[in-house]
Amino acid sequence: MSSDPVPLGPTYLDPEHFHALASGAGDERTIAALWRAERSWRLIVLRALLDGCATRPDAAGPLAPVADAWQLLVQAHGVDPAVTEDVLAQPQVGIWAAHTLRRLHDDPDPSVPLWLDVGYLHALAAASAVRTGLSFELDIPARQGTAVLPTVGAASTPADVPVVRVRARAGQADLLTTARTVHCVADDPDWHEPLIVEVGVDGIDLRVELHDRDVYRDLRGPAPSQPLSAAEIARWRACLEQAWELLVRQQPDAAQAIAGILRTVSPLPRRARFRQLSASGAEAFGGTLLSEPDDPAQLAVTLVHESQHHKLGALSHLLTLAEAGGNLRYYAPWRDDPRPLAGVLQGAYAFVGITRFWRSYRHHAPPGERAAADFEFALWRRQTLGVLRVLAASGRLTGHGQRFVDTLHTEFKACQEDAVPATALRAADAVAVDHRAMWRGHNVRLDPADREALAAAWERGVPAVQAVSGLTVLAAPPEGLLDARAVLRRYLLLDPDAFGRLRAEPAEVAAEIAGSTGADLALVAGDLERARAGYLDELRQHPSSVHAWVGLGLTQLDRRADPATRALLGRPELVLAVVDGLRSRGHSTAIGDPIELATWVGHRIPEAALDAIDPAGWLAA
């Protein structure tokens, strides 16, 4: 590293590493190769950021010139390169660099002074200099009462103070504010050292920092500090320790890869049960945004999930795997929204890891969890295999992408031979069909002319039109809560007592599980007549309810050849189009007999509609 641009040598991936990644794996040598590639990517972004700052007089604001901060970083690198490399490799640095570079190009948030973002470079330089024992003074930005020295710690500052001075002498640093001097030592109440969790099992060690104060810890953009309580920290430590032991004992190869990748976890508050939030981004290799898990198994599978995203994200910095799809969108059975092809590939790669986790875990799960683990394995095996087939046949993968998906598909097919109890297969089938039908009902839209033709044919009492000429998907559909019945099924499998309490108060279930109804409780419990009555009642009140139409279809899932079943679960958008068409024609949308309408539509739908692989993309509306 120097003050002048450093020519970088070619960055490449050996064929053996590509094959390892395409198999869904990745050993220590492969992960090391990805880290080298990420270093090159980050240095290129930093160079572009410095060049962009040179053309913006407002880049530094009240801080020292950007060149001065860079020179301090260079000086620290000269003293101890490993320290500076460690600081720059932090996941939040990638988030910051990409965010700030976007601001330099189009300034998406003019309400925030540019220098507040650029000034994170000053904080990185100061952190590196403190850790290498340099003596210096440098101003850094503070936001909403927090000033951060990445990997060193954070200081609580007056909320209205935007700049603090870092003064360091031979490795001891102080932060000077208008109120007081914060000493960067553990016994200063305004200084907060990094929250490090270290756990080792059988020689495989995990070391992560819990990020609760850094402004760039959130993939979605700069975020205010959200300090964890002592109880929250204790729960995270305990859950990480238990999840890590589970992973190392049962899936040591996956654990080894996670240990090589994961550096930070940015905790979020606990969400509704079975609806954990997790996210990773290609700009933040090694970092994960994660809501507090329900239990160690959920955390373990989430770590596998996010490590897969990290691997493919890093590979995508080296190789283009999917062509730009323009307005084309695809179905992904783990998302509510239509996805571009590259996003579908990311999800498929992650769920290969998830399926492998459940494939192993179900043989080690406690007795009370075995049925749920069998269900999860059966569900994600089915969903992932279907998506891999769509990807392989899409015609929109590059040469590298086609080899990658073909290898992944070949390796993944081995798990198809695993025997699964019939009850788990039936539950997985119901959830898979439910999600796909709900997705179609919420997202797929007919051409207005086709919608009107269907409605007119229904009014006249003639057969439904044979085909539709134009199908599009919504680029940003409303929140569909497509997983409500799947969440109820997980309650039934993992906590039957809690499910029983929900059944005792069906009118209150929506308050516990958003998007669910009493009819859903009856359906999951196997009381099909009660469920059917509930969905019909919902349709009388809300004729355009996707939830009720699909739920009605699920009450007769065992009659797959029935035309009504084919319509409600295979092409619900056609049924909804008739309802919407009648409304647009000025007629009442009340349907006297919903099954009669579904049967009428279903006579024109092939029997394979419930199981057919979706077409290779729709145009986004």
LUMBAKE-249134 format. One record per residue (C-alpha): y, z, x; residue in one letter. Coordinates in steps of 0.05 Angstrom, whole numbers, padded with zeros to 5 digits, always signed. Last residue first. Example, Ala and Ser with C-alpha at 12.3 -4.5 7.8 and 13.67 -1.06 7.14 Angstrom:
-00021+00143+00273S/-00090+00156+00246A/
***
This chain:
-00105-00296-00894A/-00152-00294-00835A/-00197-00354-00830L/-00270-00334-00835W/-00323-00328-00782G/-00390-00354-00762A/-00423-00345-00829P/-00456-00278-00847D/-00529-00269-00831I/-00569-00271-00895A/-00600-00207-00921D/-00568-00196-00989L/-00555-00270-01001A/-00628-00290-00990A/-00640-00298-01065E/-00589-00354-01069P/-00527-00342-01113I/-00513-00387-01173R/-00550-00342-01223H/-00514-00283-01193G/-00447-00298-01226V/-00477-00294-01297W/-00518-00233-01278T/-00456-00198-01251A/-00419-00213-01316L/-00477-00187-01359E/-00483-00126-01314I/-00409-00110-01325P/-00419-00110-01401D/-00355-00108-01441G/-00311-00125-01382I/-00239-00099-01390A/-00194-00146-01352T/-00152-00161-01413S/-00127-00232-01411H/-00061-00259-01383G/-00091-00314-01340R/-00077-00273-01277S/-00117-00216-01305R/-00176-00261-01321L/-00174-00289-01251G/-00174-00219-01221D/-00237-00200-01259V/-00270-00266-01243V/-00251-00259-01170A/-00281-00189-01169L/-00349-00217-01189V/-00342-00271-01135L/-00321-00221-01082E/-00384-00181-01097P/-00426-00235-01063R/-00491-00204-01037G/-00489-00134-01065L/-00460-00145-01135L/-00481-00218-01141A/-00552-00212-01115R/-00563-00148-01155T/-00540-00183-01218A/-00586-00242-01205P/-00646-00195-01199D/-00687-00216-01138A/-00667-00153-01100R/-00693-00106-01154R/-00702-00044-01110D/-00627-00044-01098L/-00618-00030-01172Q/-00571+00030-01168T/-00540-00002-01107L/-00510-00057-01150G/-00473-00007-01192L/-00446+00024-01129G/-00421-00044-01107V/-00383-00053-01172W/-00358+00019-01171A/-00331+00018-01100H/-00299-00050-01108V/-00259-00022-01166S/-00225-00080-01201S/-00245-00058-01272P/-00214+00011-01262H/-00223+00055-01324Q/-00283+00019-01354R/-00307+00006-01284L/-00308+00080-01268E/-00349+00094-01330D/-00399+00040-01309L/-00403+00073-01240Y/-00417+00141-01269G/-00470+00116-01318A/-00506+00081-01262R/-00504+00143-01218A/-00533+00185-01275R/-00589+00135-01285E/-00602+00128-01210L/-00613+00202-01196D/-00639+00190-01125G/-00597+00242-01090A/-00556+00188-01056V/-00542+00156-01123L/-00524+00221-01158A/-00475+00241-01103L/-00445+00171-01106D/-00435+00178-01181A/-00398+00243-01169G/-00349+00205-01126T/-00334+00190-01053S/-00272+00159-01022G/-00251+00221-00984A/-00307+00270-00972I/-00288+00342-00988E/-00233+00330-01039A/-00272+00271-01066A/-00331+00317-01079V/-00293+00362-01128E/-00317+00330-01193A/-00388+00333-01168P/-00388+00409-01163E/-00462+00429-01159A/-00477+00364-01123R/-00430+00384-01067L/-00465+00452-01060R/-00531+00415-01056G/-00505+00370-01001F/-00484+00432-00962A/-00554+00460-00970D/-00584+00393-00950P/-00548+00394-00883D/-00574+00340-00836L/-00607+00289-00882L/-00567+00302-00946L/-00501+00308-00909Y/-00517+00244-00872R/-00529+00209-00938R/-00462+00234-00963L/-00429+00204-00902V/-00463+00138-00915A/-00438+00139-00987R/-00366+00147-00963A/-00372+00096-00906D/-00329+00040-00934L/-00268+00083-00938L/-00230+00020-00958G/-00162+00030-00926E/-00123-00031-00947P/-00140-00096-00913P/-00101-00121-00852A/-00123-00192-00834A/-00150-00204-00904L/-00208-00252-00904V/-00210-00324-00927T/-00259-00365-00968L/-00242-00435-00993G/-00284-00486-01029S/-00326-00444-01075V/-00394-00464-01100A/-00435-00479-01162Q/-00385-00459-01215V/-00412-00406-01262A/-00450-00431-01322P/-00411-00440-01388V/-00387-00385-01433G/-00318-00413-01440R/-00285-00349-01415E/-00334-00344-01357W/-00320-00416-01337A/-00245-00403-01339A/-00251-00342-01295A/-00293-00380-01244L/-00245-00439-01243A/-00185-00392-01235E/-00217-00358-01174R/-00235-00425-01145D/-00163-00449-01152A/-00136-00385-01122P/-00178-00395-01059D/-00226-00337-01056L/-00214-00272-01018R/-00262-00233-00974V/-00236-00166-00950N/-00248-00109-00998H/-00308-00137-01035G/-00337-00167-00972R/-00332-00101-00935W/-00360-00062-00993M/-00420-00110-00996A/-00432-00105-00921R/-00426-00029-00922H/-00472-00020-00981D/-00525-00068-00954V/-00527-00029-00888A/-00527+00039-00922V/-00584+00020-00969A/-00625-00012-00914D/-00616+00049-00869A/-00640+00095-00924A/-00701+00050-00938R/-00718+00047-00863L/-00711+00122-00857A/-00758+00134-00916T/-00808+00084-00887A/-00815+00123-00822P/-00796+00083-00760V/-00843+00046-00713A/-00812+00018-00650D/-00825-00057-00640E/-00753-00076-00655Q/-00732-00035-00595C/-00753-00092-00549A/-00702-00138-00582K/-00647-00105-00542F/-00665-00135-00476E/-00667-00206-00503T/-00603-00196-00542H/-00567-00168-00481L/-00590-00226-00438T/-00568-00277-00491D/-00502-00241-00500V/-00485-00242-00426F/-00509-00312-00414R/-00467-00336-00473Q/-00407-00297-00449G/-00411-00326-00379H/-00414-00396-00407G/-00358-00380-00455T/-00374-00355-00524L/-00347-00390-00585R/-00409-00427-00609G/-00422-00370-00657S/-00498-00371-00651A/-00505-00317-00598A/-00451-00275-00630L/-00482-00279-00699V/-00550-00260-00671R/-00519-00202-00633L/-00487-00180-00698V/-00554-00178-00735G/-00587-00140-00678L/-00531-00089-00679T/-00537-00074-00753Q/-00612-00068-00754R/-00618-00025-00693R/-00558+00015-00717W/-00590+00033-00783L/-00661+00047-00758A/-00636+00091-00701F/-00588+00129-00746E/-00643+00140-00799F/-00694+00164-00747D/-00641+00212-00720A/-00627+00239-00790A/-00702+00250-00802A/-00709+00285-00735R/-00651+00333-00744E/-00684+00393-00776G/-00744+00387-00729P/-00699+00391-00667P/-00688+00323-00636A/-00730+00302-00576H/-00764+00239-00603H/-00703+00221-00644R/-00660+00226-00582Y/-00692+00166-00547S/-00682+00112-00599R/-00618+00148-00621W/-00587+00137-00552F/-00613+00066-00548R/-00580+00050-00614T/-00514+00080-00589I/-00516+00040-00525G/-00529-00025-00562V/-00475-00001-00609F/-00422-00004-00554A/-00442-00075-00535Y/-00439-00097-00607A/-00370-00066-00616G/-00341-00101-00555Q/-00373-00167-00577L/-00343-00159-00647V/-00275-00147-00615G/-00281-00210-00574A/-00299-00248-00637L/-00237-00226-00675P/-00251-00171-00726R/-00247-00165-00802P/-00230-00093-00822D/-00272-00035-00845D/-00310-00029-00780R/-00381-00010-00758W/-00415-00068-00793P/-00371-00120-00757A/-00356-00181-00800Y/-00317-00236-00766Y/-00246-00263-00761R/-00219-00332-00742L/-00143-00337-00739N/-00140-00358-00666G/-00209-00347-00638G/-00193-00342-00564A/-00258-00359-00530E/-00306-00303-00514A/-00332-00278-00447L/-00272-00286-00402T/-00290-00255-00336L/-00258-00204-00288L/-00215-00161-00333H/-00268-00171-00386S/-00318-00135-00341L/-00272-00074-00341A/-00270-00074-00417G/-00345-00084-00420L/-00359-00024-00377K/-00307+00020-00411H/-00331+00002-00481H/-00402+00021-00461Q/-00376+00087-00434S/-00344+00099-00502E/-00409+00094-00541H/-00449+00136-00491V/-00396+00190-00493L/-00398+00185-00569T/-00473+00194-00570V/-00466+00258-00530A/-00409+00285-00572L/-00448+00275-00636Q/-00508+00309-00605A/-00465+00367-00581P/-00438+00383-00651D/-00383+00365-00700D/-00340+00335-00646P/-00266+00350-00634E/-00230+00283-00640S/-00234+00237-00580L/-00188+00192-00540L/-00226+00170-00479T/-00205+00155-00407G/-00244+00124-00349G/-00213+00054-00353F/-00148+00060-00390A/-00121-00012-00399E/-00188-00036-00426A/-00182+00016-00482G/-00223+00073-00508S/-00227+00105-00577A/-00260+00161-00614S/-00250+00189-00683L/-00304+00232-00715Q/-00321+00218-00787R/-00387+00255-00795F/-00350+00318-00818R/-00276+00307-00833A/-00233+00307-00771R/-00228+00358-00715R/-00161+00357-00679P/-00152+00306-00623L/-00173+00315-00551P/-00154+00266-00495S/-00215+00264-00450V/-00205+00245-00377T/-00246+00221-00318R/-00306+00185-00346L/-00335+00127-00306I/-00384+00151-00254G/-00408+00210-00295A/-00417+00164-00354I/-00461+00117-00313A/-00504+00174-00288Q/-00510+00201-00359A/-00535+00134-00384A/-00588+00133-00329D/-00607+00206-00342P/-00622+00195-00416Q/-00661+00254-00443Q/-00649+00312-00395R/-00582+00285-00369V/-00556+00269-00439L/-00576+00335-00472L/-00549+00375-00413E/-00484+00337-00418W/-00478+00349-00493A/-00488+00423-00483Q/-00436+00429-00428E/-00387+00385-00464L/-00395+00426-00528C/-00383+00492-00491A/-00322+00466-00454R/-00292+00435-00517W/-00304+00498-00557R/-00272+00542-00503A/-00211+00496-00499I/-00203+00499-00574E/-00207+00575-00574A/-00155+00580-00518A/-00109+00535-00558S/-00098+00463-00538L/-00028+00440-00523P/-00003+00380-00563Q/+00050+00346-00520S/+00085+00288-00554P/+00053+00219-00554A/+00070+00154-00519P/+00028+00096-00547G/-00036+00083-00586R/-00082+00095-00526L/-00060+00168-00525D/-00057+00205-00458R/+00010+00173-00440Y/+00055+00233-00456V/+00011+00280-00415D/+00004+00347-00450R/-00065+00355-00480D/-00109+00318-00431H/-00176+00351-00419L/-00195+00333-00348E/-00266+00311-00333V/-00318+00326-00281R/-00391+00310-00296L/-00445+00323-00245D/-00515+00294-00241I/-00556+00337-00193G/-00605+00363-00245D/-00548+00385-00291V/-00476+00394-00269G/-00415+00414-00309V/-00342+00412-00291E/-00286+00417-00343V/-00215+00414-00316I/-00154+00434-00356L/-00098+00415-00308P/-00050+00472-00291E/+00004+00493-00340H/+00069+00521-00313W/+00117+00556-00361D/+00081+00624-00356P/+00085+00623-00279D/+00021+00658-00256D/-00017+00593-00241A/+00033+00564-00192V/+00081+00506-00198C/+00143+00549-00201H/+00189+00533-00259V/+00261+00543-00241T/+00305+00564-00299R/+00347+00542-00358A/+00380+00478-00333T/+00314+00456-00304T/+00286+00457-00233L/+00213+00443-00223L/+00183+00477-00162D/+00131+00451-00114A/+00091+00480-00057Q/+00057+00426-00016G/+00099+00431+00047A/+00165+00440+00011R/+00173+00408-00057A/+00232+00403-00104R/+00219+00366-00169V/+00282+00358-00210R/+00282+00356-00286V/+00309+00303-00332V/+00311+00296-00409P/+00331+00368-00425V/+00338+00380-00501D/+00269+00411-00510A/+00279+00461-00454P/+00221+00455-00406T/+00147+00471-00406S/+00117+00447-00342A/+00056+00403-00331A/+00001+00400-00278G/-00020+00369-00212V/-00065+00311-00234T/-00003+00276-00265P/+00062+00314-00254L/+00085+00324-00325V/+00150+00348-00355A/+00146+00376-00426T/+00198+00400-00476G/+00204+00339-00520Q/+00200+00291-00461R/+00217+00305-00389A/+00235+00251-00338P/+00229+00259-00263I/+00282+00275-00210D/+00262+00275-00137L/+00267+00324-00080E/+00222+00320-00019F/+00175+00356+00029S/+00107+00323+00034L/+00042+00363+00027G/-00004+00306+00006T/-00013+00336-00064R/+00061+00344-00074V/+00075+00272-00051A/+00023+00244-00098S/+00051+00283-00157A/+00122+00263-00139A/+00103+00189-00136A/+00067+00193-00202L/+00126+00229-00234A/+00174+00176-00207H/+00130+00122-00235L/+00133+00159-00302Y/+00207+00144-00298G/+00196+00073-00323V/+00181+00102-00391D/+00241+00147-00397L/+00282+00094-00360W/+00274+00046-00419L/+00313+00091-00465P/+00275+00103-00530V/+00308+00074-00592S/+00299+00004-00561P/+00225+00007-00579D/+00193-00063-00572P/+00230-00079-00507D/+00204-00151-00502D/+00185-00163-00429H/+00204-00096-00397L/+00174-00060-00456R/+00109-00096-00448R/+00107-00075-00375L/+00121-00004-00396T/+00062-00002-00443H/+00015-00035-00393A/+00036+00013-00337A/+00033+00075-00381W/-00036+00060-00409I/-00062+00043-00339G/-00032+00107-00311V/-00063+00147-00368Q/-00132+00128-00342P/-00121+00160-00274Q/-00134+00110-00217A/-00062+00116-00192L/-00069+00190-00178V/-00137+00183-00144D/-00112+00125-00101E/-00053+00167-00080T/-00098+00224-00059V/-00148+00180-00023A/-00092+00147+00017P/-00072+00212+00050D/-00009+00212+00093V/+00006+00137+00088G/-00006+00139+00013H/+00045+00195+00007A/+00096+00151+00042Q/+00081+00092-00003V/+00090+00136-00064L/+00157+00161-00036L/+00177+00088-00024Q/+00159+00071-00096W/+00203+00127-00122A/+00261+00101-00080D/+00250+00029-00102A/+00255+00052-00175V/+00325+00076-00162P/+00334+00152-00171A/+00337+00176-00242L/+00397+00175-00289P/+00378+00106-00317G/+00322+00077-00275A/+00307+00012-00312A/+00377+00002-00341D/+00397-00050-00289P/+00336-00092-00308R/+00317-00149-00262T/+00285-00106-00208A/+00247-00068-00262C/+00207-00131-00278G/+00186-00140-00205D/+00164-00067-00202L/+00124-00075-00266L/+00092-00139-00241A/+00071-00103-00177R/+00044-00045-00218L/+00004-00092-00262V/-00026-00125-00200I/-00042-00057-00171L/-00077-00038-00235R/-00120-00100-00238W/-00140-00092-00165S/-00159-00020-00176R/-00198-00040-00238E/-00239-00089-00198A/-00257-00035-00147R/-00275+00012-00204W/-00320-00041-00234L/-00357-00049-00167A/-00367+00027-00164A/-00397+00025-00234I/-00446-00029-00211T/-00465+00012-00150R/-00476+00074-00191E/-00520+00039-00242D/-00501-00004-00301G/-00539-00013-00366A/-00531-00057-00428G/-00575-00112-00399S/-00512-00154-00391A/-00484-00098-00348L/-00544-00099-00302A/-00543-00175-00301H/-00469-00176-00281F/-00483-00125-00227H/-00541-00166-00199E/-00498-00229-00201P/-00446-00195-00156D/-00378-00183-00188L/-00315-00211-00159Y/-00246-00191-00134T/-00217-00238-00083P/-00173-00204-00031G/-00108-00173-00050L/-00044-00192-00015P/+00001-00130-00013V/+00071-00142-00040P/+00122-00107+00004D/+00138-00032+00002S/+00069-00018+00027S/+00000+00000+00000M/
***
